[in-house]
Amino acid sequence: MLPSHYDEVVVDRLFDRTVQLNKVLLPLMQAAEQTLGLDERTRSRTLVRIDAGGGCVDDVNWLLARGYQVIGKDYSPARAERLAQSVLWWADDPKVCGSPALDAGSSRGAGSDPAHGSPDSEPAGVLLAYVCLY
């Protein structure tokens, strides 16, 4: 685990080569909490970034219940397709110069539902910030 503010390893564990993150995410987070002394207030300001397959829904719910902010990828194509169908507008990826508005079939960009604004709204800027963060 590498917190960007500290730029140093705070948890270092060696597992058998067949062990994947989705099996050890919670113990690693608990070790990070102990090493960094994360209390409720600091957990609420801590963003946990998880790649696809890094944890299950229960793991994400555990992190949220502990107060963490979580950003991650899903590895379920069916769920991704279902969510993409609910998107009403897509935002261009600012890292792809001249890219047209993206659609559900694109692998780059971001979309939102009506509750999160329109392409010209403040929430759209927040959405693009999350895209750049990830």
C-alpha positions as CSV (number, residue, x, y, z in Angstrom):
1,M,0.0,0.0,0.0
2,L,1.4,3.4,-1.0
3,P,-0.3,6.5,0.3
4,S,0.5,9.4,-2.1
5,H,1.0,11.9,0.7
6,Y,3.6,9.8,2.4
7,D,5.2,8.4,-0.7
8,E,6.4,5.4,1.2
9,V,5.2,1.8,1.7
10,V,3.1,1.5,4.9
11,V,2.0,-2.1,4.5
12,D,4.1,-4.7,2.9
13,R,3.0,-8.3,2.9
14,L,4.2,-11.3,1.0
15,F,1.6,-13.9,0.0
16,D,1.6,-17.1,-1.9
17,R,1.6,-16.5,-5.6
18,T,-1.9,-17.7,-5.9
19,V,-3.4,-15.2,-3.5
20,Q,-5.2,-12.3,-5.1
21,L,-6.1,-8.9,-3.6
22,N,-9.8,-9.8,-3.4
23,K,-8.8,-12.4,-0.7
24,V,-6.7,-10.1,1.4
25,L,-8.0,-6.5,0.9
26,L,-9.6,-6.3,4.4
27,P,-6.5,-7.5,6.4
28,L,-4.3,-5.1,4.3
29,M,-6.7,-2.2,5.1
30,Q,-6.7,-3.1,8.8
31,A,-2.9,-3.1,8.8
32,A,-2.9,0.3,7.1
33,E,-5.3,1.6,9.7
34,Q,-3.0,0.5,12.4
35,T,0.2,1.7,10.8
36,L,-1.2,5.1,9.9
37,G,-3.4,5.4,13.0
38,L,-6.5,6.1,10.9
39,D,-9.4,7.1,13.1
40,E,-13.0,7.8,12.0
41,R,-12.1,11.4,11.0
42,T,-9.0,10.5,8.9
43,R,-10.8,7.5,7.3
44,S,-13.5,9.9,6.1
45,R,-10.8,11.8,4.2
46,T,-9.1,8.7,2.8
47,L,-9.7,7.6,-0.7
48,V,-9.2,3.9,-1.4
49,R,-8.6,3.1,-5.1
50,I,-9.3,-0.5,-6.1
51,D,-8.8,-2.1,-9.5
52,A,-11.3,-4.6,-11.0
53,G,-11.2,-7.8,-9.0
54,G,-9.6,-6.1,-6.0
55,G,-12.5,-6.8,-3.7
56,C,-16.1,-8.0,-3.7
57,V,-19.2,-5.9,-3.0
58,D,-19.0,-6.9,0.7
59,D,-15.4,-5.6,0.9
60,V,-16.5,-2.3,-0.7
61,N,-19.4,-2.1,1.7
62,W,-17.0,-2.8,4.6
63,L,-14.8,0.1,3.5
64,L,-17.8,2.4,3.1
65,A,-19.1,1.4,6.6
66,R,-15.7,2.3,8.0
67,G,-16.0,5.7,6.5
68,Y,-13.6,5.5,3.6
69,Q,-14.2,7.1,0.2
70,V,-13.9,4.4,-2.5
71,I,-13.2,4.5,-6.2
72,G,-12.9,1.4,-8.2
73,K,-13.5,-0.5,-11.4
74,D,-16.0,-3.3,-11.8
75,Y,-15.2,-6.5,-13.6
76,S,-18.8,-7.5,-14.5
77,P,-19.4,-6.8,-18.2
78,A,-23.2,-7.4,-17.6
79,R,-23.3,-4.8,-14.8
80,A,-21.2,-2.3,-16.8
81,E,-23.6,-2.7,-19.8
82,R,-26.6,-2.3,-17.6
83,L,-25.2,0.8,-16.0
84,A,-24.1,2.3,-19.4
85,Q,-27.7,2.0,-20.7
86,S,-28.9,4.2,-17.9
87,V,-26.5,7.1,-18.8
88,L,-28.2,10.1,-20.4
89,W,-25.1,12.0,-21.4
90,W,-21.5,11.3,-21.9
91,A,-18.5,13.7,-21.4
92,D,-15.5,13.9,-23.6
93,D,-12.2,12.6,-22.2
94,P,-10.0,15.7,-21.9
95,K,-6.9,13.6,-22.4
96,V,-8.0,12.6,-25.9
97,C,-7.7,15.7,-28.0
98,G,-10.6,16.3,-30.3
99,S,-12.5,13.2,-29.1
100,P,-16.2,13.3,-30.0
101,A,-18.8,12.8,-27.2
102,L,-18.4,9.2,-26.0
103,D,-21.1,6.6,-26.0
104,A,-21.8,3.4,-24.1
105,G,-19.5,1.4,-26.4
106,S,-16.5,3.5,-25.7
107,S,-13.8,2.5,-23.3
108,R,-12.8,6.1,-22.4
109,G,-14.9,8.9,-20.9
110,A,-17.6,9.2,-18.3
111,G,-21.3,9.4,-18.1
112,S,-23.9,10.5,-15.6
113,D,-27.5,10.0,-14.8
114,P,-30.0,12.9,-14.4
115,A,-29.4,13.2,-10.7
116,H,-25.8,14.2,-11.4
117,G,-26.3,17.1,-13.7
118,S,-25.8,17.8,-17.4
119,P,-22.6,18.1,-19.5
120,D,-22.3,21.8,-18.7
121,S,-23.0,21.6,-15.0
122,E,-20.7,21.7,-12.0
123,P,-21.3,17.9,-11.4
124,A,-19.9,17.3,-14.9
125,G,-16.6,18.8,-13.8
126,V,-16.6,16.7,-10.7
127,L,-17.3,13.6,-12.9
128,L,-14.3,14.4,-15.1
129,A,-12.2,14.9,-12.1
130,Y,-13.0,11.4,-11.0
131,V,-12.1,10.1,-14.5
132,C,-8.7,11.8,-14.3
133,L,-8.2,10.5,-10.7
134,Y,-8.7,7.0,-11.8
